[in-house]
Amino acid sequence: MLRIDLTACRLETSALMRLALPILGAQLAQAAMSTVDVMMSGRSSATDLAAVSVGASLWVPLMLFMTGTLMGLTPIVAQHLGARQQSAIRPAVHQALWVALLLGLMACMLIWLTAEPIFTYMSVPEAVATTSTQYLHAVAFGMPAVALYQALRAFSDGVNHTRPALWISLIGLGVNIPGNYLLIFGGAGVVSLTGTSFPLLEAVPALGATGCGIATAIAMWVMCGCMAFYTRRARVYAPIQIWQGFSRPDLRLTAELLRIGLPIGVAIFTEVTLFALIALFVASLGEIVVAAHQVALNFTSLLFMLPLSLGMALTVRVGNTLGQGDGKRARFIAWNGVGMALIAALLIDVVLVVAAHPIVALYSGNMEVRALAANLILLAAIYQISDALQVSMAGALRGYKDTRIIMLITLASYWIVGMGGGHLLGGGLPDIFSGWGVYGYWLGLIAGLSVASILLGLRLYRTSGRYRQGALENA
């Protein structure tokens, strides 16, 4: 029996990794686009760097909210595919595209209408506010494209084809880098880089941060077009024929998508805003603390992409198996995936403990920043386990279409325990406790993620246990 179980674990681990590794590559490629934007705008001017950084803090959470909402399509498609109901996939995808178009247009309008008032309210320096507003107005034109792309990606992931997202993300990165260089530095910058005169390019002006926004929007539309072309022409999608006989808006199917997807979007938005608020609170502790906090957070966020990708792949595997009516195997897949995430977290911990000091040396030459960042990275090693567990359990629960509880657990764990506890430990209480500064905020993160992993584990145990003989008992 033990041999059979080990064999089943090995086979399932192999299947999950085939899905997860392309997702990991796509996530890293998209993260690289943001890194390139910051690096290249920083070489233009300090104002452009500040404008891009401030502007990204507004449009990236909106994009992630749209992405999370549209991720609701993945378990829907996965369950239909597992049940061999290909005819039900096409209308579900069409409704996701309608929702994506609406969300993208709303995000575009929201950015255009609110960017300048927000900067005025936040007392952002005039030069940075003006430049960042122009940058955001340029990025806004790409929001419908990125929403449509995410809908098509959710469909592709749901039918077990995760590689297209990897290749198309690399194409987007390949468009973004030269586009950034041309539009940020202008034709003169290209000439100085290549040493060759290009008469047509020399007429292109240097647009700084605005050029960065235009390049980002262009990359978004290119990725959208590539995904649309691929899903139309690739043979693997032929049985579904999503581009034939486009469906009109259907309130019932749209309601199902939003019922599953909106809680995911809210949960992701909550997590993003939590880290943004902590960065604001930490800002009052001085530039050394801010720099160390950002270094530690940036490095650990890159490593987090592995358990995140496992969680996204788990949604597909669990959804496919439930569609086949095999609730017992779905439960095995879910907990095997959680075990894989735990192993990944332990490997990440080894990297963090061994490489903390060499890694921070790549970020900063300031010895104070290095020392503090290395200490924070060691704290991050503690929460890697709970973070990996919670994201994998959330991914499995999404495969069960059980998303509302994830939102509630996220809100309670992150905001009440993580943010509230972190602010208490970091800032202290007047005349009672002086606070532990940035360490307190990171301890709050550890507590919040730990509570989330425990609550999600209990929910996954209960939800997976309800499946008996392929049927879901009513809660």
Secondary structure, DSSP 8 states (H G I E B T S, - for coil): -HHHHHHHHHHHHHHHHHHHHHHHHHHHHHHHHHHHHHHHHHTT-HHHHHHHHHHHHHHHHHHHHHHHHHTTHHHHHHHHHHTT-HHHHHHHHHHHHHHHHHHHHHHHHHHHHHHHHHHHHTT--HHHHHHHHHHHHHHHTTHHHHHHHHHHHHHHHHTT--HHHHHHHHHHHHHHHHHHHHHHHHHHHHHHHHS---HHHHTS---THHHHHHHHHHHHHHHHHHHHHHHHH-GGGTTT-TTSS-----HHHHHHHHHHHHHHHHHHHHHHHHHHHHHHHHGGG-HHHHHHHHHHHHHHHHHHHHHHHHHHHHHHHHHHHHHTT-HHHHHHHHHHHHHHHHHHHHHHHHHHHHHHHHHHHHH---HHHHHHHHHHHHHHHHHHHHHHHHHHHHHHHHHTT--HHHHHHHIIIIIIIIIIHHHHHHH-BTTTB---THHHHHHHHHHHHHHHHHHHHHHHHHHHHTEETTEE---
